[in-house]
Amino acid sequence: MRRVPRFYFTVRDSLGETDDYEGANLTGVEAAILHAATAARSMMSDSIKRGQLELDAFIEIEDKDRIVVARLYFEEAISGHYGQVP
């Protein structure tokens, strides 16, 4: 049986950072990037409702060892061109 890797998602914005302590089991880095894009769009939607929008915020995607494997800027979640590897 193949193990599904766990990824963690740290949000970084003008207020600082928000760590993800639970993570999510996903099939790989591409799936983790899509997961982050969905989360970013949801966070932006909530921000817009409050009259704010911060497109230069980003989510760092970390593997089980908390090593950054990709970075997704909120702006990328809108454009569809995602997943910058550091």
WOQUIVEN-V231478 format. One record per run of one state. SS is the DSSP state (H for helix, E for strand, L for the rest). FROM is the first residue (numbers start at 1). TO is the last residue. If there is no record, write none. Layout:
BEGIN
SS_FROM_TO / SS_FROM_TO
END
This chain:
BEGIN
L_1_5 / E_6_13 / L_14_15 / E_16_18 / L_19_23 / E_24_25 / L_26_28 / H_29_49 / L_50_57 / E_58_62 / L_63_67 / E_68_73 / H_74_79 / L_80_83 / E_84_84 / L_85_86
END
